[in-house]
Amino acid sequence: MLAVIGGSGLSQLASLEVTERKAVATPYGEPSGPLSFGRLDGHALVFFARHGYGHTIAPHEVNYCANLWALKAAGVDAVVSIASVGGIRRDLTPGALVLPHQIIDYTWGRRATFFEGTGVPVIHVDFTEPYSAALRARLLRAAAGCGEDLIDGGVYAATQGPRLETAAEIDRLERDGADMVGMTGMPEAALARELELEYAALAVVANHAAGRGDSAHAVSLERIEAVLGATMARVRDIVARLAAA
């Protein structure tokens, strides 16, 4: 079963015919909210709002362990994360849709593994390629079927938030090889790998990163909202095509 985790700009999935909302208790505390089970264009789908349905949970406060565990417990086997990002690479301009293939983790203080605590064995998972190749390929086919230009590949830098970055920090991320910057990519991707969930991210470029393009001197939050509002219908079309495949 496919699940979609909605990020900033996507706290609900338009046209999802919700058949059940289910609160899931987990050993890791409360998830961000209930799971919404339903059908999108006649095809089964689970939707989940990462920041809560009122967008009240900051990136560093999200209970990623509870969220992923709840999806796994509900029978989900594939997860698409919808993430808004700032574009660092020159071609990643506002409104672009990107399918990242790598992650650099700059977050700190977040519970980042299920494999910790008294009596829990140490288990290492391979994370060489953090996103599922099979699910990425399905997303590329879905986008092509919609006539959408989904940019294939990019390095996602996961920062702590909730503040946006300084121009100097973006310069550093670029030197490190990052193409885009967001706040929720980790530990979500790693936790999905630990649970053996297929996981991929569909990133929406909401703005030029600090110091770039029209964000040379300041990032306009109003412009971010406008871009996300104009772009999410395209995301929904890709998700619907993916669910139907």
C-alpha positions in Angstrom: 0.0 0.0 0.0 1.2 3.5 -0.9 1.4 6.3 1.5 2.0 10.0 0.9 3.6 12.2 3.6 2.6 15.8 3.0 5.0 18.5 4.0 4.7 22.3 4.0 2.1 23.4 1.5 0.4 20.0 1.5 -1.4 19.4 4.8 -4.2 17.7 3.0 -4.5 15.9 -0.4 -7.2 17.5 -2.5 -9.6 15.0 -4.2 -8.7 12.2 -1.8 -11.9 10.5 -0.9 -11.3 9.7 2.7 -12.9 6.5 3.9 -11.3 6.3 7.4 -9.1 8.4 9.7 -7.2 6.2 12.1 -5.1 7.3 15.1 -2.3 4.9 15.7 -0.6 4.4 19.1 3.1 3.7 18.8 5.9 2.6 21.2 7.6 5.9 20.3 4.8 8.3 21.3 2.2 10.2 19.3 2.5 10.6 15.5 1.8 14.0 14.0 -1.8 13.1 13.5 -4.2 10.3 12.3 -3.7 8.4 9.1 -6.2 9.2 6.3 -7.1 6.1 4.4 -9.0 6.7 1.1 -9.1 6.6 -2.6 -7.6 9.0 -5.1 -9.2 8.7 -8.5 -10.4 5.3 -7.4 -7.1 4.0 -6.2 -6.2 3.2 -2.6 -3.9 5.6 -0.8 -2.9 6.6 2.7 -2.2 10.3 3.4 -0.4 11.7 6.4 0.5 15.3 7.3 4.0 15.5 8.7 3.5 18.8 10.4 0.0 18.0 11.7 -3.2 18.8 9.9 -3.0 22.4 11.2 0.7 22.7 10.3 1.6 23.2 14.0 4.7 20.9 14.4 8.1 22.4 13.5 10.6 20.3 11.6 12.8 19.6 14.6 9.8 18.7 16.7 8.3 16.1 14.4 8.2 12.6 15.9 9.7 10.9 12.9 9.9 7.5 14.7 6.2 7.5 15.6 5.2 8.7 12.1 7.1 6.0 10.2 6.2 3.2 12.7 2.5 4.1 12.4 2.7 3.8 8.6 4.4 0.5 8.8 1.9 -0.8 11.3 -0.9 0.2 9.0 0.4 -2.0 6.3 2.1 0.6 4.2 5.1 -0.7 2.1 6.0 2.4 0.0 6.2 6.0 1.1 6.5 9.2 -1.0 7.6 12.2 0.9 6.4 15.6 -0.5 9.0 18.2 0.6 9.4 21.9 -0.1 13.0 22.9 -0.6 15.1 25.9 -1.4 17.0 25.7 -4.7 20.8 26.0 -4.5 21.7 24.6 -8.0 21.1 27.1 -10.7 18.5 25.2 -12.6 16.4 24.5 -9.4 14.2 27.5 -9.7 10.9 28.2 -7.8 8.1 25.9 -9.1 10.5 23.1 -10.3 9.8 19.5 -9.2 12.9 17.5 -8.3 13.5 13.8 -7.5 16.6 13.9 -5.2 18.9 10.9 -5.2 21.2 11.7 -2.3 21.1 13.3 1.2 23.5 15.1 3.4 22.4 15.3 7.0 23.1 18.4 9.0 20.4 17.9 11.7 21.1 17.3 15.3 19.2 16.2 18.5 16.5 14.3 16.6 15.9 10.6 17.5 17.4 9.1 14.3 17.1 5.3 14.8 14.9 2.6 16.1 17.9 0.7 17.2 18.8 2.3 20.5 17.8 1.8 24.2 18.4 -0.8 26.8 18.4 -4.3 25.5 18.0 -3.2 21.8 20.7 -4.8 19.6 22.9 -2.6 17.5 21.9 -3.0 13.9 23.6 -1.2 11.0 21.6 -0.6 7.7 23.1 0.2 4.4 22.3 3.8 3.4 24.6 4.2 0.3 21.6 5.0 -1.8 19.1 6.6 0.6 16.1 6.5 -1.8 14.4 3.5 -3.3 15.5 3.1 -6.9 12.3 1.2 -7.8 10.0 3.9 -6.3 12.0 6.7 -7.9 11.6 5.0 -11.3 7.8 4.7 -10.7 7.7 8.4 -9.9 9.6 9.3 -13.0 7.1 7.3 -15.1 4.2 8.8 -13.4 5.5 12.3 -14.0 6.1 11.5 -17.7 2.6 10.2 -18.0 1.3 13.5 -16.7 3.5 15.5 -19.0 5.4 16.9 -16.0 9.1 17.8 -16.1 10.4 16.0 -13.0 14.1 16.7 -12.7 15.9 13.4 -12.1 18.6 13.7 -9.4 19.9 16.1 -6.8 21.5 16.2 -3.4 19.2 17.2 -0.6 20.8 18.9 2.4 18.7 18.4 5.6 19.1 21.3 8.0 17.8 21.7 11.5 15.3 24.5 11.1 12.9 26.0 11.8 14.8 29.2 10.7 15.9 29.5 7.2 19.6 29.4 6.4 22.1 32.3 6.1 23.7 33.0 2.7 27.0 31.8 4.1 25.5 28.6 5.2 24.1 28.0 1.7 27.5 28.7 0.3 28.9 26.0 2.6 26.1 23.5 1.6 27.0 24.2 -2.1 30.7 23.5 -1.4 29.6 20.3 0.2 27.8 19.2 -2.9 24.2 20.0 -2.0 21.7 21.0 -4.7 18.7 21.8 -2.5 18.0 22.5 1.1 15.1 21.3 3.3 14.4 20.5 7.0 12.6 17.2 7.1 14.5 14.8 4.9 16.3 13.3 7.9 15.9 11.2 9.9 12.8 10.3 8.0 14.6 8.6 5.1 16.9 6.6 7.4 14.0 5.4 9.6 12.1 4.2 6.5 15.2 2.2 5.5 15.3 0.6 9.0 11.7 -0.4 8.7 12.3 -1.8 5.1 9.9 0.7 3.6 10.4 1.8 0.0 10.9 5.6 0.3 11.4 8.4 -2.1 11.1 12.2 -2.0 9.3 14.5 -4.4 10.7 17.9 -3.8 9.0 21.1 -4.7 11.4 24.1 -5.1 9.6 26.8 -3.2 12.2 29.5 -3.4 15.8 30.3 -4.3 18.0 29.4 -1.3 19.4 32.4 0.7 21.8 34.4 -1.3 20.6 33.1 -4.6 18.4 34.6 -7.3 15.6 36.7 -5.9 16.6 35.6 -2.4 19.9 37.4 -2.7 19.1 39.7 0.2 16.1 38.1 1.8 13.8 35.1 1.3 10.2 36.2 0.7 7.9 33.9 2.8 4.8 35.3 1.0 6.4 34.3 -2.3 7.0 30.8 -1.0 3.3 30.4 -0.1 2.3 31.5 -3.6 4.7 29.1 -5.3 3.5 26.2 -3.2 -0.1 27.0 -3.8 0.5 27.1 -7.5 2.5 23.9 -7.6 0.7 21.4 -5.5 -1.9 20.6 -8.1 0.9 19.3 -10.3 2.2 17.2 -7.4 -1.3 15.8 -6.9 -1.5 14.7 -10.5 1.8 12.8 -10.2 0.7 11.1 -7.0 -2.6 10.1 -8.6 -0.8 8.6 -11.6 1.6 6.8 -9.3 -1.3 5.3 -7.2 -2.9 4.1 -10.4 0.2 2.4 -11.7 
